[in-house]
Amino acid sequence: MATTDVYTIVGDVSVTKKALRFLGGDVNDGVQVDTLAAAIVGGSHTKGTFSCWFMVPDVTGPYALFGAGNSGAVEYMHICVEAGTILVMMVDTGPSTRLDVNTAARSVSPHEWHHLAVVQDGVRLKIYLDGADMPLSWTTETEPTQWFDDLDTIDGGHIGCSDSVAGGALLTNEFKGYIGDVKIWSGTAAGAALSAEEVRQAMSGASPQSAYLLAHYDFNHRVINVKNPSTYDGTLVGDLIYCDANEFFSKLTFSPVTLLTADHPRIAVEGGKGYGVFIDAA
């Protein structure tokens, strides 16, 4: 047996969140939220906030956290993890890119929970990562105030993938990792855009500005909108798995080798850490 036949994993098990696990790849997995996307578009919303918890096993991507698009034309928006940054893009029919922006420096770490809030206050898009207002790098800022007010032909939406970026109702940029506690505020009033303090409140589990909170998906073995069940409920598409996720589970699930088919796996937990030792099958 070579030393390369022995694999070890160490990771935190104390920070565990309810989530959906997405395996990534060209698999068309996502949580369909067409009625939510249609409501935002139908209301010509100019302000809003998308927030969630997420964890990725690597920082390559692009891995879409949320996407909405038009099945018959190139008009879409999506929020992705890309090369360790957060990407937000909104494209009007034409197509014409209204805004294309990333967080300015690599800020996403693999196998760690991160809290994201993308906020449009009608003045300029902001991206908060783990409660911090991130410096941004703009590729296109034709309309830095864009939310959904001009994207009025969007007819579909998904959590966990991009929707119809080239028309044709195709799902792309499927997420890889875990997404939990998705919340979407949207409207035409100032309250739909969370302040920095309200983003921190949302990060702690609160739901400020509840009058403008259209949807909350806690992914606790369900994809209903717990803010208002039967309105904007989600639909599972593909092979998504409800789970309790943490650093150790992420490393175990997304290891470059299939550890749980190895000989003599040993897993132990002590002091908030998980430890795994695996000997490759002969």
C-alpha positions as CSV (number, residue, x, y, z in Angstrom):
1,M,0.0,0.0,0.0
2,A,1.4,3.4,-0.9
3,T,1.1,6.4,1.3
4,T,-1.1,8.0,-1.3
5,D,-3.7,5.3,-0.6
6,V,-4.4,6.8,2.8
7,Y,-6.7,9.9,2.9
8,T,-7.4,12.0,5.9
9,I,-10.1,14.7,6.4
10,V,-10.4,17.2,9.3
11,G,-13.1,19.7,9.5
12,D,-15.4,21.7,11.8
13,V,-18.7,20.1,12.6
14,S,-20.0,22.7,15.0
15,V,-21.3,25.2,12.5
16,T,-24.1,23.2,10.9
17,K,-27.0,24.7,8.8
18,K,-30.1,23.3,7.1
19,A,-29.4,23.3,3.4
20,L,-29.9,21.8,0.0
21,R,-26.9,20.0,-1.5
22,F,-26.2,20.6,-5.1
23,L,-23.7,18.3,-6.9
24,G,-22.8,20.7,-9.7
25,G,-22.2,19.9,-13.3
26,D,-24.5,19.8,-16.4
27,V,-27.4,18.2,-14.5
28,N,-30.2,20.8,-14.6
29,D,-30.6,20.8,-10.8
30,G,-32.3,23.7,-9.1
31,V,-35.3,25.0,-7.2
32,Q,-37.8,26.4,-9.6
33,V,-39.4,29.6,-8.5
34,D,-41.1,30.9,-11.7
35,T,-44.0,32.5,-9.9
36,L,-41.7,34.5,-7.7
37,A,-39.7,35.8,-10.7
38,A,-42.9,36.7,-12.5
39,A,-44.2,38.6,-9.4
40,I,-41.0,40.7,-9.2
41,V,-41.0,41.4,-12.9
42,G,-44.7,42.1,-13.0
43,G,-44.3,44.7,-10.3
44,S,-41.5,46.5,-12.1
45,H,-39.5,46.4,-8.9
46,T,-36.7,48.9,-8.6
47,K,-35.3,47.9,-5.2
48,G,-34.6,44.6,-3.5
49,T,-32.4,42.3,-1.6
50,F,-31.3,38.7,-2.2
51,S,-29.7,36.9,0.7
52,C,-28.6,33.4,1.5
53,W,-26.1,31.2,3.2
54,F,-23.8,29.1,0.9
55,M,-20.8,26.9,1.0
56,V,-18.8,25.7,-2.0
57,P,-16.2,23.0,-2.1
58,D,-14.0,25.0,-4.6
59,V,-13.9,28.5,-6.0
60,T,-13.8,27.8,-9.7
61,G,-17.4,28.2,-10.8
62,P,-19.4,30.0,-12.0
63,Y,-21.9,28.5,-9.6
64,A,-25.2,30.2,-9.7
65,L,-27.0,31.0,-6.4
66,F,-30.0,32.5,-8.2
67,G,-31.0,33.1,-11.8
68,A,-34.0,34.3,-13.7
69,G,-34.5,34.6,-17.5
70,N,-36.7,34.6,-20.5
71,S,-37.2,31.3,-22.3
72,G,-37.7,33.0,-25.6
73,A,-35.1,35.8,-25.7
74,V,-31.8,36.8,-24.2
75,E,-32.9,38.7,-21.1
76,Y,-31.7,37.4,-17.7
77,M,-30.0,38.1,-14.4
78,H,-28.0,35.9,-12.2
79,I,-25.9,35.9,-9.0
80,C,-23.0,33.5,-9.0
81,V,-19.8,32.4,-7.2
82,E,-17.0,32.9,-9.7
83,A,-13.3,32.4,-9.1
84,G,-13.7,33.2,-5.4
85,T,-15.7,36.3,-6.0
86,I,-19.4,37.1,-6.2
87,L,-20.7,38.0,-9.7
88,V,-24.0,39.8,-10.4
89,M,-25.1,40.3,-14.0
90,M,-28.3,41.8,-15.4
91,V,-28.9,41.8,-19.2
92,D,-31.9,43.5,-20.9
93,T,-33.3,42.3,-24.3
94,G,-31.2,43.2,-27.2
95,P,-29.2,41.9,-25.5
96,S,-27.8,44.8,-23.6
97,T,-25.9,44.3,-20.4
98,R,-27.1,46.8,-17.8
99,L,-24.7,45.8,-15.1
100,D,-21.9,43.3,-14.7
101,V,-20.0,43.4,-11.4
102,N,-17.8,41.3,-9.2
103,T,-16.5,41.7,-5.6
104,A,-13.1,43.3,-6.2
105,A,-11.0,40.7,-4.5
106,R,-11.2,36.9,-4.0
107,S,-13.3,36.6,-0.8
108,V,-15.0,33.2,-0.9
109,S,-13.2,30.3,0.8
110,P,-14.0,26.6,0.1
111,H,-15.8,24.5,2.7
112,E,-16.8,27.5,4.7
113,W,-20.2,29.0,5.3
114,H,-20.6,32.5,3.9
115,H,-23.6,34.8,4.2
116,L,-24.4,36.8,1.0
117,A,-26.7,39.8,0.6
118,V,-27.0,41.5,-2.8
119,V,-28.8,44.9,-2.3
120,Q,-30.2,47.3,-4.8
121,D,-31.3,50.6,-3.2
122,G,-32.1,52.4,-6.4
123,V,-28.8,54.3,-6.4
124,R,-26.1,51.6,-6.8
125,L,-25.9,47.8,-6.3
126,K,-24.1,46.7,-3.2
127,I,-22.8,43.2,-2.2
128,Y,-22.4,42.3,1.4
129,L,-20.4,39.2,2.2
130,D,-20.4,37.9,5.8
131,G,-21.8,41.3,6.8
132,A,-19.1,43.4,5.1
133,D,-19.9,45.9,2.3
134,M,-17.5,44.6,-0.3
135,P,-15.5,46.8,-2.7
136,L,-16.7,46.1,-6.3
137,S,-15.1,45.8,-9.7
138,W,-17.4,46.9,-12.5
139,T,-17.1,45.4,-16.0
140,T,-20.3,47.1,-17.1
141,E,-22.2,49.8,-15.2
142,T,-24.6,51.1,-17.9
143,E,-27.3,51.0,-15.3
144,P,-26.0,50.5,-11.8
145,T,-29.5,51.1,-10.4
146,Q,-30.9,48.1,-12.2
147,W,-33.0,45.6,-10.2
148,F,-35.9,44.1,-12.2
149,D,-37.7,47.2,-13.5
150,D,-36.4,46.9,-17.1
151,L,-36.2,43.1,-17.2
152,D,-39.9,42.8,-18.0
153,T,-39.9,39.7,-20.2
154,I,-38.3,37.3,-17.6
155,D,-40.6,34.3,-17.2
156,G,-38.6,31.8,-15.1
157,G,-36.4,31.7,-12.0
158,H,-34.3,29.1,-10.1
159,I,-32.3,28.9,-7.0
160,G,-29.1,27.0,-7.6
161,C,-28.7,27.6,-11.4
162,S,-28.8,30.3,-14.1
163,D,-32.1,30.3,-16.0
164,S,-32.2,30.9,-19.8
165,V,-29.1,33.0,-20.2
166,A,-29.3,32.2,-24.0
167,G,-33.0,31.8,-24.2
168,G,-34.6,28.4,-24.7
169,A,-35.3,27.7,-21.0
170,L,-31.8,26.1,-20.5
171,L,-30.4,25.8,-17.0
172,T,-26.7,26.4,-16.7
173,N,-24.0,27.2,-14.1
174,E,-25.5,24.6,-11.7
175,F,-24.5,25.3,-8.2
176,K,-22.0,23.0,-6.5
177,G,-22.1,22.8,-2.7
178,Y,-24.8,23.9,-0.2
179,I,-27.4,26.7,-0.2
180,G,-29.5,27.5,2.9
181,D,-31.9,30.1,4.2
182,V,-32.7,32.0,1.0
183,K,-34.6,35.3,1.5
184,I,-35.8,37.7,-1.2
185,W,-37.1,41.2,-0.5
186,S,-38.4,43.2,-3.5
187,G,-40.6,46.2,-4.3
188,T,-40.6,49.8,-5.2
189,A,-40.2,51.2,-1.6
190,A,-37.0,51.9,0.2
191,G,-37.6,49.1,2.7
192,A,-37.1,46.4,0.1
193,A,-33.4,47.3,0.1
194,L,-31.8,46.3,3.4
195,S,-29.5,48.7,5.2
196,A,-26.1,47.5,6.4
197,E,-27.5,47.0,9.9
198,E,-30.5,45.0,8.5
199,V,-28.1,42.8,6.5
200,R,-26.4,42.0,9.8
201,Q,-29.8,41.2,11.3
202,A,-30.6,38.9,8.5
203,M,-27.3,37.2,8.9
204,S,-28.2,36.5,12.5
205,G,-31.5,34.8,11.5
206,A,-33.9,37.8,11.7
207,S,-36.2,38.9,8.8
208,P,-36.2,42.7,8.9
209,Q,-38.5,44.8,6.7
210,S,-41.0,41.8,6.7
211,A,-43.5,43.9,4.6
212,Y,-41.2,43.6,1.6
213,L,-40.0,40.0,2.2
214,L,-41.6,38.2,-0.7
215,A,-40.1,34.8,0.0
216,H,-38.1,32.8,2.5
217,Y,-37.0,29.3,1.8
218,D,-35.4,27.7,4.8
219,F,-34.7,24.3,3.1
220,N,-35.6,22.5,6.3
221,H,-36.8,19.4,4.3
222,R,-39.1,21.6,2.3
223,V,-39.0,24.2,-0.5
224,I,-42.2,26.1,0.5
225,N,-42.1,29.8,1.0
226,V,-42.3,29.9,4.8
227,K,-43.1,33.6,4.8
228,N,-46.4,32.8,3.1
229,P,-46.9,29.1,2.2
230,S,-48.7,28.4,-1.1
231,T,-47.4,31.7,-2.5
232,Y,-44.2,31.5,-4.5
233,D,-43.5,28.0,-3.2
234,G,-40.5,26.3,-4.9
235,T,-40.3,23.0,-6.9
236,L,-37.4,20.7,-6.7
237,V,-35.8,19.9,-10.1
238,G,-33.2,17.2,-10.3
239,D,-31.3,15.3,-7.7
240,L,-31.1,17.7,-4.8
241,I,-30.6,16.5,-1.2
242,Y,-31.8,18.0,2.0
243,C,-29.1,17.9,4.6
244,D,-27.4,19.5,7.6
245,A,-24.1,20.8,6.2
246,N,-20.8,21.8,7.8
247,E,-17.1,21.9,6.8
248,F,-16.4,18.3,7.5
249,F,-19.4,17.1,5.5
250,S,-18.4,19.3,2.6
251,K,-14.9,17.9,2.5
252,L,-16.3,14.3,2.8
253,T,-18.9,14.8,0.1
254,F,-16.8,16.7,-2.4
255,S,-13.5,14.9,-1.9
256,P,-11.6,14.2,-5.2
257,V,-11.8,10.5,-4.4
258,T,-14.8,8.4,-3.3
259,L,-13.9,7.9,0.3
260,L,-16.9,6.0,1.6
261,T,-16.1,3.0,-0.7
262,A,-12.6,2.7,0.7
263,D,-11.5,-0.1,3.0
264,H,-11.6,0.5,6.8
265,P,-13.1,4.0,7.0
266,R,-12.8,5.6,10.4
267,I,-14.7,8.7,11.4
268,A,-14.6,10.3,14.8
269,V,-15.8,13.6,16.3
270,E,-14.1,15.4,19.2
271,G,-14.2,19.0,20.4
272,G,-16.3,20.3,17.6
273,K,-14.0,18.7,14.9
274,G,-14.6,15.8,12.7
275,Y,-11.8,13.4,11.8
276,G,-11.8,10.8,9.0
277,V,-9.2,8.3,7.9
278,F,-9.7,6.2,4.8
279,I,-7.6,3.5,3.2
280,D,-8.1,3.2,-0.5
281,A,-9.7,-0.1,-1.6
282,A,-7.3,-2.7,-2.9
